[in-house]
Amino acid sequence: MKFSKLVKEQLGCYVYGLIDPSNDKIFYVGKASYNNRAFDHLKEIGKESNKARKIAEIRAVNEEPRVEILRYGLDEQTAFEVEAAIIDALGLENLTNVVRGHGVVKGRLTIEELERLHSVKPVLVDDIKEKCILFYINQTYSPTLSEPEIYDMTRQFWHGVSAETREKNEYNIALAVVDGVVIQVYKIEAWFEAGSTLSTRASKGKPNRWEFVGQAKDEHHLRGRLLVGSDGYPIPSMQQGYSYLPKK
């Protein structure tokens, strides 16, 4: 199935949902522009993803996922905002999306989080002298997750954490960071091999992956602060998934 040329012209940038016909619930939210991307997901046969497995489950009972347009005729930035808002509203844990969407700063927040985020000044990372490890959890964070779930996604499953870091534990403050915002702070007590401690997440006991155990520091002065670089912009996520302050 695909859109006609005239329909694609009218769609412009659009946000769509994949629907489970057994309960009429959205299980995936996406954004596209003048194309048939919304239907491309239905071709993902045999792929290893939650979305592909969900589609296979639906087809196993002789049903077919529906594609529905949630908003259309948008510019690209608005489409990103709408996509992220819908994912926030439904909750990432209730969808097969891998990531939350764009922009936690303007995303779903409690009143307390909103006050904390906007009532304090940003922090220049060069001014932070306390030894911290910043864990960038943009890809998996959702404001609808529980505290134990946020804790587990912050502490697991990190590749290449050095023996010096694990054994000396001098960098013993963990910052859970989303789009430059410190969502939570933890005191790192000890490091272990990945998958060896009790968790809300499926184990990833792969070689050279590690996890820590620790305690939440709700009153820490960096919690809820926006971390900015010398250019005045929020710090970007590191490809490795974590970084150190002060830098090693």
Secondary structure, DSSP 8 states (H G I E B T S, - for coil): ----HHHHHHHBEEEEEEEETTTTEEEEEEEEESSSHHHHGGG-TT--SHHHHHHHHHHHTT---EEEEEEEEE-HHHHHHHHHHHHHHH-GGGS--SS--S-STTS---HHHHHHHHSS--EEGGG--S-EEEEE-TTT--TTS-HHHHHHHHHS-EE---HHHHHH--S-EEEEEETTEEEEEEEEEEEEETT-S--SS-----TTEEEEEEEE-TT-TTTT-BEE-TTSSB----TTSEEEES--
